[in-house]
Amino acid sequence: MSELKIGWGEVSIVPEGRVVNLAGQFYERITREVETPITVTALAIESGDDAVIFCSCDLVSTSSALLGGVRERLVGSGIPTDKIIISAIHTHTAMSYGKRSDSVMTGRPGAKKIGGLDVLRAIAPELQYEKLASYEGADLLDGDEAFDFLADRIASAVRTAWESRSAGLYAQGFGRAAVGMCRRVCYDDGSAKMWGDTDLASFTALEGGNDSGIELLFTYTPDKHPTGAVINVACPAQVLEHRSFISSDYFGKLKALLRREYGEDFRVLGIVSAAGDQCPRDMIRWVEPETPINDPNIIRHDPTVRVADPSMFDVAGCERVARRIATEVLAAAEEVTAYHAEGLLCHESMILDVPVRRVTPAEMEFAREKIEAFAKEAKNRTINYVDKARLHIHAGVIARYEAQQEIEVYPIEIHVVRLGNVVFATNPYELFLDYGNQIRARSHAQQTFLIQLACGSFGYLPTEKAEKGSHYSAYVSSGTTGHVGGDLLVRKTVSTINRLMEK
């Protein structure tokens, strides 16, 4: 085995002095206010003739186009660009950017991208869409400009990490904290709903479980001085998802807590595990937002006041989550006894053709009828965020029907990395927890880190149970594939992990 070389890089992605359009909701949020800085953090590891460069971005998602833009900027630098993995913590309080979402048409020459709003505008071109007055006169960082800004900054973090690599150590760790909980609620008629009200006689169960485990990997200088931590949590960073300011959510506050202990140069690579059906809120012990938010699914009428967490829609809840994780990270670091100066590093990437989740002609016609009926009702008013959310399912069904006439499968890029007894496996989805549990349980590695929303952004990947229950996150329009694709991803990931573990 060869000596390990480890390097870290961190770059701000706060567009100083500019106004941004925040990504992650059905309504526009325009701001220049920064609650917690957003960054991109890169970790480069090299051993022998192989390497990996992890890049965690404080964004809602990272598209295939953004990955390509980063790699293009590093051509000729000596950095192995095919070893770069970029992922998002799924904060809803960072800027939107051009080419943010991946289409099922990605990678097919000459194929056009079909989006849900494109369908709506084609069926009802006379509809007018609400625009916020805050756009007027604002120095807005538009989509294409934001794309270039982000690609430049991410490439800079990668370059810093690669050029700073030097002899180092790593150690494994594990923690446990209640952070992510299932956000899909089931009812006695067989239906399910994201953010569904549990204070109803028809409520039966939460659709899935949760994973309180925190996979940890610490890095050190050769004399065992801490330099950083990889922290893998099965919960997206969306405590503050409805708020109108820039923030790195709980990962930013976690970083600040750890730097109090280890110094300002300590780096944190925050990566989100399979968590498409997870959230930081307890759906049973519901605690209201401190102030109203623009999401009809969140509204509760006269809810029971609970003695429970602080509001997990607000800064107090965000800080509580960060403290829970920090406590576990610090305890695990104190327990480290085995430091590794070398380790077998194997990094494989592949293109996996995933089946498109299909809709029937009857489903398409039903969706068209719904949109046409809505267009008649709404012809004398503007379309607001509630309308967009309501129409998302129908426009998406029509878009999918058109797309599936051209393709049956689409390519995704996935990576599996072995470092000693540890493996990392990526996917480009908001992957439901059950798939992550299957991969971890069947993995032969001592420790399995999972990275969702990596090297692409293809929407939710629900389970078969969720598809039957329906609602947002399980609609056809919520993602590009369904449980058949999920099963394929699990099998391919597990077989690759276990083959690498035999080396």
N, C-alpha and C positions, 0 to 999 in steps of 0.2 A: 504494500500500500504506500501511497505517496503522501508527502507533507501537504497539509491543507493551507491554502491561502484564502484569507477572508478580507473583504472590503465593504465599507458602508458608504452610502451617499444619501443626502437629503436636500431637497430643493423646495422652496415655497411655490405654490401654485395660486397664491392670492394675486389677482390682477390689480395691483395697487392703483388706487385712484379711479378705477373703472367701475361702471355699473354692469351687473351681470344678471342674466335670466337663470334662475335656479331650476334645476332639473329634478323630476321625480314625482310630480303631481299632475292632475288634469287641469290645473289653473296656473296662471302666470304669477310669478313672484319675482319682482325686480328689486335689486338691492345693491348697495355698496358697503353695507354694515358688516363688520367681521366680528363674530362672537368668539370663535376660536380659529386660529390660522389653519388653513388646509395645505397639505404638503404631498410630495411624492417621496417615498423612501425606497431605496434600492439596496439589496444585499447581494454581493457577488461572492461565489464560492468556487474555488478551482482546486482540483486535485488530479495529478497525473495529466492525462490528455483530455480530460472532460471538465465541464464547468456548467454553472447555472447562475443566472442573474434574475433574482426575484424583484419585482417592482410593485409596491402597494401604493395605490393612488386614492386620495381622499376625494372620490368621485362617486356618482351613482352607478356608473358602468364604464367599461373600457371596450370599445368596439374593435373589430378586426381591422378597420381602416386606421384607427389610432395606433394599434400595434404596428401596422405596416408603416405608418408615418414615422414612428420612433425608429424602427429598423432602418428605414431609408436614410435618416439623418446620421446614422452611425456607420454606413457603408464606407470602407476604406480606413476605419479607425483602428483596426486590429482587434476590435471587440467581436466575439462570435455572436452575431445578431440572432442566429437561430436558437440561441440558448436563453434569450430574453423572454421572461414571462411577466406580463403586466396584468394586474387585477385591481378590482375596486372594493372598497369597504361598504359600498352602497349607502353612502350618506346622501340624503335628499336636500342637503344644504350646500351644494357646490354647483358651479356653473354648468349650464348646458353647452353643448358644442356641436359643430357640424359633423355629419356622418356618425352620429352617436349610436344608432341602433343598427343591428345587422338584419338583413332581409333573408328570407328563404331563397332568394335569387342570388345570393352572394356566390361568386366564383363561377357563375355560368355566363360565358361570353354572350353579349348582346341581350341578355335578359334584363328587363326593366324591374325596378323596385316598386312594389305595390304596397301602399300604406292605407291604414283605415280611414284617415281623414281625406286622402286622395279619393277614395271610393265615395265618401259622403259628398264631397264637392262635385264629383261627376254626376251623381244622382240628383243632387239639389244644388246647382251652381248659384242659385239666387240667394242662398242663405248668407247672412252676415255674421261674422264672428267677433265676439267681444275682445277689445283691446284695452289694456289698462292705460290710463292717462299718464302714468309714470314713464311710459316710453317717450313721451314728447320731450324733445330737447335733451334727453339723457345721453351721456357718453357711453353708449351700450357696447359691450364686447360682443359682436355678433357671432353667429355660428362658425363661419369659416375662420375668422380671426381667432376665436377661442380654440379651435382645433389646432391651428399652428402654434399658438401660445403653449398649449398643453404638450404637444408633441416635442417642442423645443425643450421645455422644462423637464419632461420625463427623460428625454435623451441625455440631458445634462446630469441628472441624478445617476443614470446608468454609467455614464462616463466617469463620474467621480468615484462610484463604487468600484469599478473595474480598475481604474488607475491607482486606487489606494490599497488594493489587496496586498496583504503581507501575511507572514506566518501567524497563525492563530489557533485557538482551541475552541471546541464547542462542547456543550453538555446538554443532556436531555432533562426535561422536567415535566411535571404534570400538576394541574390544579383543578379545582372544582368550585363553580359558583353559579348561582341561579341567575342567568342573564336572559337567554332565549326561551320563549314559551310559544306553544302552538297558537296561531291566530285565526284558525278556521274552526267555526262552530257548527255542530251538526244538530239537526232537528228530527222530530219523530216522523216526518213525512219523507225522509230520505234525502232531503236537501241539505246543503251546507252553505255557509256564508263567511267570507273574510270579514273580520271585525263584527261578526254577528252578536246580537244581544243574548247573553246567557240568563238574564233575569226574566225568563219566560217559561211557562209550563211545558212548552213544546221542545225546550232544550234537552238534549240527551247526553252529549259528550263533546269534548274537543276531538277533532278528527285525528290528530297525531300526538306524539309524545314530544319530549324535548331532550336536549343533550347538554348537561351541565359541565361536561368535561372540557378542560382547556389544555390543548397540546402546547408544549413549550420547548423552545430550543434557545439556549443562551450562547453567546459568543464572547470570547476573551482574548486578550493579548497573551503571548507565551508565558508571561509571569502572572496570569490569572486575574488580570484587571478586567472587569466587565465592560464590554463595548456595545452590547445590544441584545435584543431578545426578539424571537419570532413568537407571536402570540396568535393562536388559532381558536376562534370563538364561534360557536354555532348560533350566531345572532347578527343580523345586519345592523349597521350603525345608523339607526333611524329613530332614535328617541325624539329628536327635534325635527322630524321630517316635514311637519306642516309649517314651520316657522320661516319667517322672511329675513333671514340673515345668513351669512356664510359661516359654516362651522364644520369641523371634523368630528362632531358628535362625541360619543363616549371614547373613541380611540384617541382623540386629541387630549382629552382630560386625563386619560390613562397615561399618555406619554408625559404630561406635566408632572403627575404624581411620581412616576418612576425616575424622572430626572432630578427630583428633590433628593432622592436616595443616591443616585449614581452619577449625577452631574449632567450638564447641558449637552455634552457630546454623546450621551447614551442614545442609541437609536432603537426605534420600535418598528418592526415590520408587522403591522396588523393585517391579518388575513381572516376572511370569513369562511367558515366551513359550510357544508350543505345546510341551507337555512331558508329556502324559498317559502316555507309555510311557518316560519318563526318570527317572533317580534319580541321587544323588550317589555311587553305589557302582560299582566296577569288578567286573562279574560274572565276569570271567575271573581276575583277580588278587584272589580273594576274601580279605577280611580279617575275622575274627570280631569280633563285639561284645565290648567289654571285660567286660561282665557279661551274664548271660542275659536274653533278652527274650521276651515272650509272643506269639510269632508262629510257628506250626508251619512256615510256608513258609521261614523263615530258618534253621531248625535244620540244621546240617551235622554229620555223624558223622566224626570224625577227619579234618578237612580239612587239606590241606597248608598249612604255614605259609609265607606269601609275604613277600618283601621288596617292599613296595608302600606305598600310602597308610596313614596311621593309620586306625583304625577309623572308618568313615563312619556309625557308629551313635552316636558319642559326641562329647563337647565338643572333643577334640583334632582330630577330623576336621572339625568345624564351623569351627574356627579356621583350619585349612589352606585350606578353601574360601574363606573370607573374605579371607585374605591373597592368594590367587591373583587374585581379582577386584580387590581394592584395588590391587595392583601394576599391573594393566592400566588401571584408571581413572586412577590418578595419571600414568601414562605418557601416556595419551591426552590428559589435560588439559594437560600440558606442550607437546604438539604443536599445540594450537589456535592458529590464526592468523586464522581468519575468524569475526568476531562479527557477529551480526545484531540490529539495533535495530528492525527492522520485518519483516513477512512476511505473506503471504496466509494467513489462517486460515479454513478451511472445515470445519464440523462437521455431519455428517449422522448421524442415528440413524434406525433403521427397525425394524419388527417383521417378522420372517421366520417364515413357517409351515414348520416342519420335520417331515418324516414320522416317525411313531412306528415304531420297530423292532419288528416283529411276531413272534409265536410261533404255531406251528401247534397244532391241537387235540391231536395226538399228543404234542407236546412238553409241553403242559400236563398231560395225563393221566400222563405219565411222572413229571413233577415232583410231582404229587399223590401218586402211589404211593410215591415216595421219602419224602415227609414223613409219610405215614401209617405207613409201616414204621418210620421213626425214632421216631414218637410211641409206638408199642408198645414199642420197646426202651427208651425213656427215661422211661417213666411213673413209675418209682419213684426218680427222681433229679432233681436240678436241672440246668437247661440252662446251660452255661458258654460262654465266649467261643469255644472251639474248635467247639462245636456251632453257634453262631450263624454263624460263618464258613462252615461246611460246608453249612448250610441256606440260606445267602444266595442261592445260584443258584436253588434250587428254589422258594423262596417268591417270589422276584422274577419267575420265569417265570409263576407263577399270577397275580400282581398285574398283570403286563403283559397277560396274556390277558384279564383282566377289564376293564382300561383300554381295550384296543383295540376292545372292543365299542361304546364310546361315541365314540371319536375316532380320526381317521386322522393328524391333524397337531396340533402344539401351537406356540404363539407364543414366540419368543425375541426379546430386545432386543439389537441389535448397533449399534456405533458405528464410524464411520470419520472420522478427523480429519486434515486436511492442515494442516501448518505449514511454509510455504515448500516446501522440497524433501523434507520428512519427512512420513511418514504413520504414524498409529496405527490399528490395527484390533482390535476386541474380539470375544470369543466367550464363552459361558457354560459351557464344558466343560473337562474335563481332556482337551485336544485332542492327539491323537497327532502326533508330530513331522512325519510326512510331509505332513500338511495344511498345517502352517506353512511347510514348505519350498516347497510348491506356491505358496502365496500370495506369499512373498518373491520367488521366482524370476520370477513373472509380473507382479509389481508394477512400475509405471513410475517409482516414487519412487526417489530416491537412497538412501533409508534407510527401512526398514519395521519399525516396532515392533509386536509382537503381544502382546496382553494376554488370557490365558486366565482362566477363572473370574471373568469380569466381568459385572456386572448380572444375575446369576443363577447357579444351580448345578444343572446337569442331568446330572451324572455324566460318565463317560468317553465319548469319541467315538473308537472304534477304527477301524482300517483294515479293508478286506475280508480281507487276509491274516491279521490278528489274529483276526477273527471265525472264520475257518476253524481257526486254531490253538487257539482257545477260552481258557479259564481266566479268572481274575479280571482285570478291566479290559476284557475282551472278551466276557464273558457278556452276555446280554440284560439281566440284572438289574443290570449294572454301569453302565448309562446309559440314556438315553431314546431315542436314535437310533443308527443304524449308518452304514455307509459311504455309503449313498445320501444321508443327511443331511449327511455330511461333504463329499461332492462338491458338494452344493447350497450349503453355506456357503462353500466355496472360490470357486465361480463368482460368487456374489453379492458377496463381499468384494473379489475382484479387479476385477470390473466397476465397482464403486463407487470403489475407489482410482483406477483409471485414468481414470475420468470426472472425478474431482476434480483429477487432475494435469493435465488439459487446460485448466483454467480459467486 
